Amino acid sequence: MMNTRPSQLPEFVPAKFGQPFWEATREKRLVLQYCPRTAHYQFFPRPLSIFTAKRDLQWREVSGRATLYSYTLIPEGSIATNEHPVRILAIVELMEGVRMLSNIGNVAVAALRIGMPLIPLWEPLPNGMHLLKFQPEEGSSATAVNC
């Protein structure tokens, strides 16, 4: 079975309309497309507004603060070593109202709670960009662990 951790993935080349999102990750910044006609954000990047089908989208920086909307656990353990780590695959809802599919890190599975506050966790990629993940906000009731 091939290990597909981000550090072992082939070179990623974003689509032209998504380039601002990925370029901002180099500086650990989160930017989203914003539709000025409807005053709504959208994610994932697209060439047109999902609200108006117009091309007048703007890129705006957002805080990355979010809440846990839903999650599932993906086993990544090895029967041979009797290890049972899991990846936490989640849907998070940003304060701006968009939902993103991401991973959650630095938290014990038992501490996960729907609605818990989250902040960005940036995983470096070989090309200088960062993969956006999330982790519990400091001071929340979640217990931090190495995941």
C-alpha positions as a Python dict, from the first residue, in 0.01 Angstrom:
ca = {
    (1, 'M'): (0, 0, 0),
    (2, 'M'): (140, 338, -100),
    (3, 'N'): (188, 594, 177),
    (4, 'T'): (41, 925, 57),
    (5, 'R'): (145, 1164, 333),
    (6, 'P'): (173, 1524, 203),
    (7, 'S'): (554, 1516, 207),
    (8, 'Q'): (545, 1222, -37),
    (9, 'L'): (287, 1353, -281),
    (10, 'P'): (386, 1459, -633),
    (11, 'E'): (437, 1830, -702),
    (12, 'F'): (106, 2010, -668),
    (13, 'V'): (16, 2271, -930),
    (14, 'P'): (-305, 2461, -844),
    (15, 'A'): (-560, 2561, -1104),
    (16, 'K'): (-519, 2925, -1212),
    (17, 'F'): (-839, 3040, -1036),
    (18, 'G'): (-725, 2873, -710),
    (19, 'Q'): (-370, 3006, -717),
    (20, 'P'): (-429, 3297, -473),
    (21, 'F'): (-553, 3049, -210),
    (22, 'W'): (-243, 2833, -239),
    (23, 'E'): (2, 3124, -267),
    (24, 'A'): (-135, 3269, 59),
    (25, 'T'): (-60, 2938, 232),
    (26, 'R'): (312, 3009, 179),
    (27, 'E'): (269, 3277, 447),
    (28, 'K'): (24, 3068, 652),
    (29, 'R'): (-263, 3297, 556),
    (30, 'L'): (-613, 3186, 468),
    (31, 'V'): (-786, 3369, 186),
    (32, 'L'): (-1132, 3296, 50),
    (33, 'Q'): (-1323, 3408, -255),
    (34, 'Y'): (-1581, 3676, -176),
    (35, 'C'): (-1880, 3773, -389),
    (36, 'P'): (-1928, 4151, -357),
    (37, 'R'): (-2277, 4137, -512),
    (38, 'T'): (-2413, 3907, -240),
    (39, 'A'): (-2162, 3970, 43),
    (40, 'H'): (-2098, 3596, 76),
    (41, 'Y'): (-1780, 3389, 86),
    (42, 'Q'): (-1735, 3067, -107),
    (43, 'F'): (-1503, 2771, -80),
    (44, 'F'): (-1354, 2582, -269),
    (45, 'P'): (-1206, 2822, -527),
    (46, 'R'): (-1400, 2849, -852),
    (47, 'P'): (-1377, 3072, -1159),
    (48, 'L'): (-1732, 3207, -1101),
    (49, 'S'): (-1945, 3310, -807),
    (50, 'I'): (-2173, 3026, -696),
    (51, 'F'): (-2430, 3293, -609),
    (52, 'T'): (-2440, 3503, -927),
    (53, 'A'): (-2233, 3316, -1189),
    (54, 'K'): (-2030, 3638, -1232),
    (55, 'R'): (-1653, 3662, -1245),
    (56, 'D'): (-1620, 3962, -1012),
    (57, 'L'): (-1495, 3761, -714),
    (58, 'Q'): (-1249, 3912, -469),
    (59, 'W'): (-994, 3738, -250),
    (60, 'R'): (-1019, 3832, 117),
    (61, 'E'): (-808, 3722, 409),
    (62, 'V'): (-1000, 3558, 694),
    (63, 'S'): (-893, 3452, 1042),
    (64, 'G'): (-933, 3078, 996),
    (65, 'R'): (-1132, 3050, 1318),
    (66, 'A'): (-1382, 2771, 1283),
    (67, 'T'): (-1598, 2520, 1465),
    (68, 'L'): (-1611, 2145, 1423),
    (69, 'Y'): (-1921, 2065, 1218),
    (70, 'S'): (-1875, 1690, 1170),
    (71, 'Y'): (-1597, 1431, 1169),
    (72, 'T'): (-1506, 1070, 1105),
    (73, 'L'): (-1206, 862, 1206),
    (74, 'I'): (-989, 693, 945),
    (75, 'P'): (-773, 409, 1078),
    (76, 'E'): (-409, 429, 974),
    (77, 'G'): (-265, 160, 1200),
    (78, 'S'): (-69, -149, 1127),
    (79, 'I'): (-184, -496, 1224),
    (80, 'A'): (181, -608, 1224),
    (81, 'T'): (284, -353, 1488),
    (82, 'N'): (-49, -347, 1674),
    (83, 'E'): (-58, 32, 1637),
    (84, 'H'): (-397, 196, 1604),
    (85, 'P'): (-349, 563, 1508),
    (86, 'V'): (-633, 740, 1333),
    (87, 'R'): (-666, 1038, 1105),
    (88, 'I'): (-947, 1277, 1196),
    (89, 'L'): (-1123, 1382, 878),
    (90, 'A'): (-1359, 1670, 947),
    (91, 'I'): (-1592, 1925, 805),
    (92, 'V'): (-1524, 2257, 973),
    (93, 'E'): (-1738, 2568, 949),
    (94, 'L'): (-1547, 2894, 926),
    (95, 'M'): (-1678, 3205, 1098),
    (96, 'E'): (-1751, 3340, 750),
    (97, 'G'): (-2006, 3065, 695),
    (98, 'V'): (-1826, 2834, 453),
    (99, 'R'): (-1758, 2470, 529),
    (100, 'M'): (-1430, 2299, 445),
    (101, 'L'): (-1315, 1940, 442),
    (102, 'S'): (-991, 1911, 639),
    (103, 'N'): (-801, 1714, 901),
    (104, 'I'): (-789, 1784, 1274),
    (105, 'G'): (-461, 1752, 1464),
    (106, 'N'): (-321, 1801, 1813),
    (107, 'V'): (-627, 1658, 1987),
    (108, 'A'): (-725, 1333, 2156),
    (109, 'V'): (-1015, 1161, 1982),
    (110, 'A'): (-1204, 1147, 2312),
    (111, 'A'): (-1186, 1528, 2336),
    (112, 'L'): (-1358, 1592, 2002),
    (113, 'R'): (-1690, 1773, 2033),
    (114, 'I'): (-1919, 1900, 1760),
    (115, 'G'): (-1911, 2280, 1781),
    (116, 'M'): (-1568, 2297, 1946),
    (117, 'P'): (-1363, 2604, 1845),
    (118, 'L'): (-1077, 2544, 1602),
    (119, 'I'): (-786, 2742, 1461),
    (120, 'P'): (-557, 2675, 1162),
    (121, 'L'): (-276, 2421, 1181),
    (122, 'W'): (-38, 2460, 887),
    (123, 'E'): (154, 2155, 759),
    (124, 'P'): (450, 2247, 539),
    (125, 'L'): (467, 2102, 188),
    (126, 'P'): (792, 2053, -5),
    (127, 'N'): (710, 2335, -250),
    (128, 'G'): (688, 2601, 26),
    (129, 'M'): (309, 2598, 41),
    (130, 'H'): (122, 2472, 346),
    (131, 'L'): (-165, 2229, 382),
    (132, 'L'): (-444, 2377, 593),
    (133, 'K'): (-554, 2158, 880),
    (134, 'F'): (-721, 2259, 1205),
    (135, 'Q'): (-659, 2213, 1577),
    (136, 'P'): (-846, 2302, 1894),
    (137, 'E'): (-830, 2665, 1994),
    (138, 'E'): (-598, 2715, 2288),
    (139, 'G'): (-795, 2719, 2608),
    (140, 'S'): (-1077, 2503, 2471),
    (141, 'S'): (-1170, 2189, 2661),
    (142, 'A'): (-984, 1962, 2415),
    (143, 'T'): (-679, 1773, 2531),
    (144, 'A'): (-373, 1831, 2316),
    (145, 'V'): (-172, 1528, 2203),
    (146, 'N'): (74, 1453, 1927),
    (147, 'C'): (-128, 1327, 1629),
}
